Amino acid sequence: MPPALAAGLLAGLGSWPALAASVPLLAVADLAAGPPRSPRSPRPAHSRGAVRRWLAAWPPPAAERPPAPHRLQVPPAAAASSGRHAPVLLPARIARRALGWRPVRAYAVALLPWLAALLFAANNRLVPLHATRAAVLGGGGSCVLLLASLAGTLAARRPAWPWVRSLPWPARRRVLDDALLLGASCLPLLALTGLAAPAAVPPLAAILPWLAVRAAGAIRRPASPASPAAGRIRPSGEILMEGALLAGLAALLPWSALLPLAAVPVAVRAAAARERRLKVGAWMERHHLAAGDPGSWSGG
């Protein structure tokens, strides 16, 4: 380990003499490490003698030899369990780590429209139809605020990068992964709206897939090189404008919520096309004022 660490430190200096000096140290570290070891747990000390005796008696008689490798069959249960470590939830884990504790603040802000609708229904004598419309408008506004906040955070803290393009995941799957995460985040708000007015749940559940897919597509809108700050705000603004209109329409005409539900495949196709056109290696200035910065190209 010490020669390997010294080789790494010398290679990190960035000069040719240091790099040349690190090569012999790396060779010494490789020779000292010995052959590759099995990832299995080490055997106890009392079993070493038995292992040596077994190696001395190798190869065993023909009657005691195991069957040929091509005759071995893996049980279906073992074959199914071998894929349990597949990175199926890797995109969701990356997104959750990028969000951190910010969803707590997003939920606190998103609950304001729901509380306003709840107070409006509690302090006024409303017929069931008007109470349902108020719940749809309040619950829809809460979902829109939450999606806008989470989409803006993901666009700023987990933008598209070249590594994820190297994985065997098409653009459609990347969009659907983000849409599922954003849509699942709105389920608690949908449940709270159902407690206030159960009749408001079907319209909200119908427009939620469209809003989630549109939020996933807004994350992939290319930012403006002249104004990176506008590129970060743009996903939130897009969802706020479109979601507020859709929530108001669903509150006035509940049957209109079926139209965006039927158009979800169109939204998925548009978001996937935006994902393919996104330039992940585009150069962007740092997110601060360029004036007075000697390291900035435009303000130096």
N, C-alpha and C positions, 0 to 999 in steps of 0.2 A: 503493500500500500504506500509507504513513503516514496519509493521511486516513481510510482504512478502519479502521486500528488505533485511531486516536484516537476515531472514532465508536463502536467497540466498547467502549472503556474508559469513555466517557461514558455509554453506555447501561447499562453494568453498575453504575453508581453508584446507580441506583434512584430518582432524583428527576426530577420533571417538567422543571425547567430544564435539567438535563443531557441528558435525552432530546430536548428541543427543540433543543439545540445540536448533538446528534449527527446530526440529519436533514440539515442542509446539508453537513456533512462527508461523509456517506454519498453524497449527490448528487454532490459534487465527485469522490469516488473512482470513482463509476460513470461519470461523464463522462470522467475521465482514463483509465479502463481501455479505452475504445473498444469496438468491436463484438466479439461472441463469436468466438473463434478455433476453428479446426478442431483436433480432438485428434490429427491426424496430426503426424508429426515435421516440424520446420522444413526448408524447402528450402535448399540451399546458395546462397551469394551469387552464384555465377556463373550460376545458372539464373533469376535474377530478370528479366534482360532478355528471355529467351525467353518467360517468362510474360506480360510486358507486351505483346510482339508478338502473342502468341496471343490476348490479350484485345482488342487493337486490331482483329484480323481476325475477331472474332465478329460475327454467327453464321457458321458454316462453310457451304459449299454443301450443297445438299440431298443430293447423292450421298455426302458425307462425314459426314453426321449419323448418330448412333447410332440404333438402333431405338427405337421407342416404349417407354415403361416397362412398359406392359401386355403387351408381347411378350417381355420378358425372363423367362427361366426360370432358377431357381436349381437347380444340380445337387443330386441327393440327398445326395451326400457332404458338400457345403458346408452344406446344411440340417441334416444330422445333427451336423456339427461345431459349428454355431452355438450349440447348447445345452450345450456342454461346461463353461460357466461357471455353469450353474444351481446354486443353493445346495442341492445334494442332501445334502451332508455338513455343512451348517451346524449342525444340532442336536448332532451328535457333536463338532464343533469347540468349540462353546460349553461342552459338558459337560466335555471334556478340559481346557479352560483353567480351568474352575471347580475341577476336581480338583487340577490342578497336580502336585506331587510327592507328594501324599498317598497315591496307590496304592502307592508303594514301601513305606511303613510298613504299609499294609493287607495287602500280600502277605507281609511279614515276620511279621505276627501270624497270618495265615491259614494259613501253612505249619506251625504248631504241631500241629494235629490230624493232618496227614499224616505228620509226623515221628514222632508218638506211635504211629500205626498201623504205620509202617515198623519202628520199634524193637520193638514188640510182636510183629510177625511174625518178626523176625530173632532174637529172644532166646527164642522158644518153638517147640516142635515142634508145628506146626499142620497139620491136614489141609487140602487145597486149599479145601474149602468154608468152613472157619473163616478161612483167610487171605483169601479173597475178601470175606467179611463184614467183617473188620477193615478191609480197604482201602476198601470202600464207606462204612463209618462214618467213617473218617478223611478220605477225599476229600470226602464230603458235608459233614462239619463244616468243612473248609477253605473250600468254596464258600459255605457259609452265613455264615461269618465275613467273607469278602471282600464278599459282597453286602450284609451289614449295615453294614459300614464305608463302602462306597462310597455306599449309599443315604442314610446319615446325613449324609455330606459334601455330597452333591448337594442334600439337603433344606435344609441350612443355607447353602450358598454359591451355589446356583442355584435359588432358589425360583421358582414361577410368577409371572410379571410381565405387566402388560398388553400390552407390546409384542409378545410372542410370540403373544398371542391375536389380534393384527391380521394375522398371516400366514395365507395360505390353506392351513393345515394343520389337519385335524380333530383332535379329542381322541384318537381311536384312533391316529393316526399319531404324535402326541407320546408316547403311552405306548409304542408299539412301538419308537420310536427309542431311548428310555431302556432298554427291555428288551433290545434288541440290543446296546447298549453294555455293559450289565451282564453279559449272558450271554457276550459275547465276552471279557470280562475273566476269566472263569472257565475258559476253554479251556486255559491253561497248567497250571492245577491238575488239570484232567481228564487232560491228557497225562502229568503226573507220576504220577497214580494208575494210569494204564495201564501205566507202566513197572514198577510194583510188582506189579500183578495185572491182567492184561488182561481177565479176566472181570468186573472191577468197573466197566468203562467203560460197558456198556449200561445198567445201572440208573441210574448217575449222569447219563448223557446223556438219559435219559428224564425225570428230575425237574428237570433244569436249566432247561428252558423255563418250567415252572411257577414255580420260584423267581425267575427273572429278571422275569417279568411281575408277580408279587406284590411284588417289590422296587420295580419301577417304580410300582405302585399305592400302596405305602406312602409313597413320596415325596410323594404328593398328598394325604395325610391332613391335614385342616385342623388347624392348631396351636391350642392353647388360649390365648385372650387373657389369662387370668389367670396362666398359667405358660408363657412362651415357651420356657424351657429344656426343659420336658417335651415340647413340640412338636418340638424338635430331636432328642430321644432316642427318641421314639416310633417312627419308621421302623425304627431298628436293633433295638429290642426286639421289634417285630412280626415281623421276618424271623428273628431268633434263635429265638424260641419256635416258630414254624411250621416253620422249616427244620430245627431239631434233631429234632422229632418225625418229619418226613418222611424225613430221612436215616436215623434209627434204624429206621423201618418198612421202608425199602428194603433195609437191611442184613439184617433178619430174613426178610423176604419179598420177594425180588427181583421177582416178578411184580406186586407191588402198585405198582411204579413206573409201570406203564401207566395207572393210574387218573388221576394228576395230568396225565399227558401228554394224555389224552383230554379233560381238563377245562380245557385252556389257553384255548380260545375263551371259556369262561365267565369266566375270570380277566381276559382282555383286555376283555370287556364291562364287568365290574365296575370295573376301573381307569379305563376311559374315562368311565364315569358319575361316578366320583369326581373326575376331572379337570374335568368340566363343572360340578359343584357347587362347585368350589373358588372362593372369593372372593379374587381376586388383589389387590384394592385394600383389603383389611381392614387397619385400623390395628393395629400391634403395638408394644408397649413395647420399649425398648432392652433388650439382653441383659445387664443388670447389676442389682444390688440397687437397689430404688427408695428404700429408707430412707436419709435423709440427702442425697438428690439434690434440690437446689432446683428443677431443671428438670423433675422428674417430677410428673405429675398426682396420683399417689397418695401419694408420699412427701414432697412439698414442704410 
